[in-house]
Amino acid sequence: MKIAGFYSGKKGKKRPNRRPLLLAVLLLASFAAGMLTHRAISRPPQPDAGLSYIEDIPVYTDFLPEGSRARPGEKREIKYLVIHETDNFSAGATAAAHNSFIHQNADAQENIVSWHYTVDDHEIYHHLPDDETAYHAGDQMKRNGGNKNGVGIEMCVNEDGNYEQTLINTEKLCARLLLEYGLGPKALRKHEDFSGKVCPARLIEDGRWEEFCTAVEQRYEELKAAR
């Protein structure tokens, strides 16, 4: 005779019916697996590094407004750091000035541009979250391209600035970002690599790209060893 939770065997011996318990365990495991899958799917591939200082260099975060034309808002995997120069040699064309420019033109009807960081000889401006696409590499939104998977970094070349110090500040930023995102020095790219444009022009024309990459690698290894 069956009794809730038990059954009668040949000799009238009562044994526990473990099927309800097993079913409950399976349902709980299934629910937990579903929650983990949901989190893995909904979680952005990589967060923003949230930098406020790199050594003694201040990093000012001033993101473009969400929904603006220059901020498509698409989350992505970070694969590269794409190095540019602003090609703006005017006095006063600092990182702060370029931050104003990018905000003023965030909803331009044509020639939309956006990137993630601008670096000068004393500070850095952060315009977009690192894990969002931007329009800086000149390759549309090509799969595995600079816009789709690269963090765009512009270096100032204003005539009243110290270009050598700007290079040093950019090296420090690159080394930190490579470490933050589990990349390596091989992830460094020129704008030229994606569009053919000679950029960063001064580094390329002066034959200093490899020198720059070596300096970033050295700083990266130092940071890695210090962790």
N, C-alpha and C positions, 0 to 999 in steps of 0.2 A: 504494500500500500504506500502510495506516495504521500509524503508530508512536506510542506514548504521547506526547501533548503536541504532535504534529505531524501534517501530512497531506501527501500528494504531489499536486502540481498537474500540469498538462498537460506541462510540460517537466521534471518530476522535481524541481522547485524546492521546497524545504522552507520552510514558513512556520509561525510559532508559532500554536498554537491558543489564543486568548485567552479562550475561554468559561469554563474553570475559574476563571481570575483574576477575570473579571467577576462570576461567581456568588458568589465569596467576598466581593467588595466589596459586592455587594447585600445579602448576608446580614449583613455587619458593620454596614452602614447601617441595616438593619431592626432589628437588635438594639439599636443605640444609640438609635434613635427610640423603641423600646419602653421602654428604661430611662428616657428623658426623660419620656415620657408617664406612666410609673408614678410617678416622683417628683412630677410636677405634680399627679397625682390624690391621692397619699398625703400630700403636704405640707399642713399646716394653712394656711388662707387667709392668716392673718397671725400672727406670733409675739407673745408678750407683750413689752412694752417693757422689762421688767426694770429698773425704776427703783429706785435706792437713795437718791438725793437729787434734789431739784429746787431748785437754788440752795442755800440753807441749810436747807431743810426736809427732815428725814429721812423716808424712805418705808420702813415696816416690812412685809415680806412675810410673811404668815401664812395660807397658803391653807387653805380648808376641806378636810377629808379627801376623797380621791377615793372615789366611790361613796356619799357621804352624800346624803340626800334633797334638800338645798339646793344640791347641786352636780351637776346632770345630766350634765355633762361633754361636752356637745355642742359641737363646733367650729363656728364660723360666720364670716361676713364682718362686720367692724366698719363700721357706717355712721353711728352717732350717739354722742354723749356725752349721757347723760340725767341731768339735774341734779335732785337731791332735797334736802329738809331733813329731819332726823330727827324733828322735832316733839317732841323730848324736851328739855324745858327744865330738868330737874333739875340741881342742882349735881353736878358730877362726871361728867356724861354726855358724856364725851370720845370721841375716836376709839378710844382703847385700850379704853374701857368697851364701846363698840359692837362692837369686835372680839371681846371676851369673849362678848357676847350672841349674836352670829351663830354662834360656835362651839358655844355651849351649846344652841342651837336648830337645829343643822344636820340633825338627824334628827327634828324635830317631826312629829307625825302629821297636823297640820293647820296652816293659816295659815303655810305655808313661805315664807320670805323670804330673799333673798340678793342681794348686789350686789358691786361690784368694789372700790370705794375708800370710805373714810370720812376726812373732812378736818376738823381742828379748827384752833385758832389757833397750834399749834406743831408738829404732826406729822400724818402721813398713814399710814393702815393699808390694806394691799392684801390683799383676802380671796379673790379668784379670779383666775385668768389672764384677761387681757383678751379672749382669743379664744374664751372659753367663754360659753355662754348663762347667764342667771341669772333670778331671780324678783323683779323690782323695779318693773316698769312697769305692772303691773295689766292686761296685755292678753293673758294666757295665753301661748301661743307663736305668736301671729299672725305670718304672713309679713310681713317687712319692719317688724316691730314693735320696740318698745323692748326687750323681753326677748330676742327673737331676734337683734337686730342692734345693741343699744346697750350701751355701757359705763356701768354704774350708779355714780353718784358722789353720796354722801350728805354733806351739810354739817351739822356740829354747831351746835346753837343753845342749848347749856347756859347757864344764867344766870350762871355764874361764868367764862364764857369771853368772848373778844373776838370778837364776830361780824364786825366789819369786817376783822380780820386773817384770820379764816376765809375770808371772801370773797376776799381777796387770794391766799391759799394755793390756793384752788380755781381761781382765774383762772390761776395759774401751772401747776397740774396740767393743766388743760384745754388751754392753749396748747401744752404739751409733747406731750400725747397726740395732738392734732390734727396736729402736725408729724410725729410718729412714724408715724402711720398714713395719711399722705398725704390727710388730710381737709382741711377748711377751716372757718372760723367758722360757715358755714351748717349744719354738722352738729350744732350745739348744739341740744338739745331740753330741754323741761321734762317732768317726770313728767306734768303736766296734759295734754300733747299726745297722750298715748297712752291715758290712762284717764279723763280729765276731773276727776280729783282736784286740788284747789287745792294744788299742790306744785311747786316750793319756795314754801311759803306766804308767808313773810316777804318774799321778793323780789317776789312777785306783788302782794301786798296793799300793799306800799310803792311799787309802780310802778317797780321798779328792774331789771326783767329786761333791758330794752334797754341800760341802763347797764352791767350785768354783761357782756352779749354784746360791747359795744363795747370794754370793758377786756380781755376775752379776745382779741379780734381784734388789738388793739394789741400785746399781748404776743406773740401768734403771729407777727405781721409782724416784730417785733424779732428773734425767734428765727430766723425764716426768713432774714432778711437777714444774720444772723451766721454762718450755715452756709457 
